[in-house]
Amino acid sequence: MLFVECCRSVGLAAKFVNSYAHIDDSTDHEFHAWAEVYLPGGGWCGYDPTLGLAVADRHVVVAAAADPPDAAAISGTFRGSAVATIESAVEIAVVPPKSAT
């Protein structure tokens, strides 16, 4: 939030992004969030502070918005008895782009 607010305070557009990140084949996909800033002449640039990386082709966007609650990948409410259960699963396949040789 601090990064987004700092960008906005100097007149740069910024947004919140929720996604999955595929780091390497030995780790599971991780649910991630980061901020993106619009740089004139450079377009939208994302920064993943958790991994210390610039956002690249191994980041898969699920939702993006100007306000954090609007970028939530899943939201909602549930009313029911204590015996009710909710199960969910998300499967994602990340296919790296073919190298140009």
N, C-alpha and C positions, 0 to 999 in steps of 0.2 A: 504494500500500500504506500509505503514511503517513497519508493521509486516512482510510482505512478503520480503521486502528488507533487513530487519535485519536478517531474517533466511538465506537468500541467502548469506549475507556477511560473515556468519560463516560456509558456506559450506553445509547448509541444503536445500533440495529441498522444494519449496513452490509454491502454486497455488491459484488462485482466484476462488471462487465458487458462483454461483447464484442459488437460490432455493426458495422454499416455506417452511415456518415453521408453524406447527400446535402446538400452545402453549397449549390450553385447549379447551374444548367444548363450552365455553362461548364466545370465540373470533373468529373472522374470520381468515382464513389462511392469512399469511402475506408474501409478497415477501421479500426475505432476500438476503444478500450477506455476505460472510465471507471468511476467509483465512484458508488454510490447510497447514500443514507442515509435511514432511515425517521424522519420527523419527526412526533411525535404531533400529530394534528389536521391534518397536511399531507400525509401519505402518503409514498410513495417519491419522493425528489427526486434527480435525477442531475446531475452536474457533469462537463463535458468539459474537462479541463485543456489538452488539445492545442489546441482552438479557442477556449478561454476563454469558453465558452457554457454556459448551463444546457441540459440535455437537453430536446429538444422533439420535434415531430412529424417532423422530418427525420432523426432517429436511429432506426434499425431494429435492435432487439435480436436477436442470434443466440443468445446463451447468457448466463446469470447464475448466480452461485453465491457461497457464503460464502468459499470458498478459491480463489485464482487458478487452480490447475491444473484445477479442476472447471468453470471458466468458459471453458476453451479451446474455441473453435469447432470445431477439428479437431485430433485427436491420434492417435498410433498409431506403429507401427513397420513397417519394411520390411526383408526379407532377400532378397537376390538377387545376381545377378552385376552387374558394373559396366556391362554392356550393357543392362540393364533400365532402363526409364524409367517414370516416373509422371507423368501429366499430370492436372491438375484445373482446373476453371473454375467460377466462381460468377457467375451473372447475377442482377441484382436490378433491379426496377423500382419506383421510388418515385413514388407518385402523391399530390401534395399534396391535402389535403382541400378540398372546395369551400367557398368563403366563404359565410357566411350573410348573404344580402342580401335 
